[in-house]
Amino acid sequence: MDKQIPRNILARLVFQEGHLQNEERVKSIVHEPNPCEYCGQMVEDRREIFRQYQSPVPHWRKRCVTCGLFWNPDTEKFDLTAHDSLAFFRTKYTRKDK
Protein backbone atom coordinates (compact mmCIF):
# COMPACT_ATOMS: atom_id res chain seq x y z
CA MET A 1 0.00 0.00 0.00
CA ASP A 2 2.89 2.37 -0.68
CA LYS A 3 1.27 3.77 -3.79
CA GLN A 4 1.46 7.49 -4.44
CA ILE A 5 -1.71 9.56 -4.29
CA PRO A 6 -2.36 11.33 -7.62
CA ARG A 7 -1.59 15.06 -7.47
CA ASN A 8 -5.09 16.18 -8.44
CA ILE A 9 -6.54 14.26 -5.46
CA LEU A 10 -3.72 15.18 -3.09
CA ALA A 11 -4.38 18.88 -3.72
CA ARG A 12 -7.98 18.46 -2.44
CA LEU A 13 -7.12 16.63 0.82
CA VAL A 14 -6.93 18.40 4.19
CA PHE A 15 -4.72 16.56 6.68
CA GLN A 16 -4.97 16.43 10.47
CA GLU A 17 -1.72 16.29 12.38
CA GLY A 18 -1.30 13.09 14.35
CA HIS A 19 0.10 12.47 17.82
CA LEU A 20 2.98 10.41 16.53
CA GLN A 21 5.83 11.84 14.56
CA ASN A 22 5.18 12.01 10.78
CA GLU A 23 1.64 10.67 11.17
CA GLU A 24 -0.96 12.37 9.02
CA ARG A 25 -4.62 11.50 8.68
CA VAL A 26 -7.11 12.81 6.20
CA LYS A 27 -9.38 15.28 7.97
CA SER A 28 -11.59 16.24 5.03
CA ILE A 29 -11.78 16.49 1.26
CA VAL A 30 -12.35 19.81 -0.46
CA HIS A 31 -15.00 19.31 -3.14
CA GLU A 32 -15.07 21.41 -6.27
CA PRO A 33 -18.26 23.48 -6.64
CA ASN A 34 -20.46 22.38 -9.52
CA PRO A 35 -23.92 23.52 -10.58
CA CYS A 36 -26.72 21.24 -9.40
CA GLU A 37 -28.34 19.49 -12.37
CA TYR A 38 -31.81 20.09 -10.92
CA CYS A 39 -31.89 23.46 -9.12
CA GLY A 40 -28.91 25.15 -10.83
CA GLN A 41 -27.31 26.37 -7.58
CA MET A 42 -23.56 26.01 -7.10
CA VAL A 43 -22.98 23.14 -4.66
CA GLU A 44 -19.88 21.43 -3.32
CA ASP A 45 -21.53 18.31 -2.00
CA ARG A 46 -24.96 17.62 -3.48
CA ARG A 47 -27.14 15.40 -1.34
CA GLU A 48 -30.68 14.09 -1.46
CA ILE A 49 -32.74 12.71 1.38
CA PHE A 50 -35.02 9.75 0.68
CA ARG A 51 -37.74 9.25 3.26
CA GLN A 52 -40.68 6.89 3.45
CA TYR A 53 -43.97 8.53 4.36
CA GLN A 54 -46.95 6.56 5.67
CA SER A 55 -49.86 8.85 4.85
CA PRO A 56 -52.11 8.41 2.88
CA VAL A 57 -50.35 5.16 1.83
CA PRO A 58 -46.68 4.14 2.29
CA HIS A 59 -44.59 5.91 -0.37
CA TRP A 60 -41.12 7.43 -0.82
CA ARG A 61 -40.30 11.11 -1.25
CA LYS A 62 -37.00 12.67 -2.30
CA ARG A 63 -35.80 16.09 -1.10
CA CYS A 64 -32.78 18.11 -2.23
CA VAL A 65 -30.74 19.29 0.77
CA THR A 66 -29.37 22.31 -1.12
CA CYS A 67 -32.61 23.94 -2.27
CA GLY A 68 -35.01 22.20 0.16
CA LEU A 69 -37.49 21.30 -2.57
CA PHE A 70 -39.19 17.95 -3.08
CA TRP A 71 -39.06 15.82 -6.24
CA ASN A 72 -42.14 15.97 -8.46
CA PRO A 73 -42.55 12.62 -10.29
CA ASP A 74 -44.78 14.21 -12.95
CA THR A 75 -42.36 16.97 -14.00
CA GLU A 76 -39.20 15.05 -12.95
CA LYS A 77 -37.80 18.15 -11.21
CA PHE A 78 -37.36 19.45 -7.68
CA ASP A 79 -40.19 21.99 -7.75
CA LEU A 80 -42.46 21.17 -4.78
CA THR A 81 -42.33 22.89 -1.41
CA ALA A 82 -43.13 20.84 1.69
CA HIS A 83 -46.76 22.01 1.69
CA ASP A 84 -47.17 21.45 -2.06
CA SER A 85 -45.58 18.01 -1.73
CA LEU A 86 -48.09 17.00 0.92
CA ALA A 87 -51.02 18.15 -1.24
CA PHE A 88 -49.59 16.54 -4.38
CA PHE A 89 -49.11 13.09 -2.88
CA ARG A 90 -52.39 13.21 -1.00
CA THR A 91 -54.33 13.82 -4.21
CA LYS A 92 -52.20 11.35 -6.16
CA TYR A 93 -52.81 8.44 -3.79
CA THR A 94 -56.40 9.16 -2.81
CA ARG A 95 -57.64 9.84 -6.34
CA LYS A 96 -60.25 7.30 -7.41
CA ASP A 97 -60.76 6.31 -11.03
CA LYS A 98 -64.38 6.78 -12.02
SULURLIN-V46015 format. One record per residue. N is the residue number from 1. RES is the residue in one small letter. PHI is phi in radians with two decimals (NA if undefined). OMEGA is omega as a letter, one per 30 degrees, with the letter a starting at -180 (none if undefined). Layout:
n = (N/N)
res = (RES/RES)
phi = (PHI/PHI)
omega = (OMEGA/OMEGA)
//
This chain:
n = (1/2/3/4/5/6/7/8/9/10/11/12/13/14/15/16/17/18/19/20/21/22/23/24/25/26/27/28/29/30/31/32/33/34/35/36/37/38/39/40/41/42/43/44/45/46/47/48/49/50/51/52/53/54/55/56/57/58/59/60/61/62/63/64/65/66/67/68/69/70/71/72/73/74/75/76/77/78/79/80/81/82/83/84/85/86/87/88/89/90/91/92/93/94/95/96/97/98)
res = (m/d/k/q/i/p/r/n/i/l/a/r/l/v/f/q/e/g/h/l/q/n/e/e/r/v/k/s/i/v/h/e/p/n/p/c/e/y/c/g/q/m/v/e/d/r/r/e/i/f/r/q/y/q/s/p/v/p/h/w/r/k/r/c/v/t/c/g/l/f/w/n/p/d/t/e/k/f/d/l/t/a/h/d/s/l/a/f/f/r/t/k/y/t/r/k/d/k)
phi = (NA/-1.69/-1.35/-1.40/-1.41/-1.01/-1.08/-1.17/-1.43/-1.06/-1.19/-1.67/-1.53/-1.98/-1.72/-1.88/-1.19/-1.61/-1.37/-1.49/-1.21/1.09/-1.78/-2.18/-2.19/-1.30/-1.55/-2.80/-2.10/-1.47/-1.56/-1.42/-1.22/-2.33/-1.26/-1.19/-1.24/-1.83/-1.72/1.47/-1.30/-1.34/-2.26/-1.65/-2.43/-1.37/-2.34/-2.22/-1.94/-1.79/-2.42/-1.64/-1.81/-1.80/-2.02/-1.35/-2.37/-1.05/-2.72/-1.79/-2.20/-2.11/-2.23/-1.42/-1.25/-1.19/-1.68/1.38/-1.64/-1.68/-1.30/-1.79/-1.19/-1.31/-1.62/0.98/-2.49/-1.50/-2.41/-1.94/-1.34/-1.08/-1.18/-1.13/-1.13/-1.07/-1.16/-1.08/-1.25/-1.13/-1.24/-1.15/-1.62/-1.85/-1.18/-1.89/-1.38/-2.02)
omega = (l/l/l/l/l/a/a/l/a/l/a/a/l/a/l/a/a/l/l/l/l/l/l/l/l/l/l/l/l/a/l/l/l/l/l/a/a/a/l/l/l/a/l/a/a/a/l/l/l/a/l/l/a/a/f/l/l/l/a/l/a/a/l/a/a/a/l/a/l/a/l/a/l/a/a/l/l/a/l/l/a/l/l/l/l/l/a/a/l/l/a/a/l/l/l/l/a/none)
//
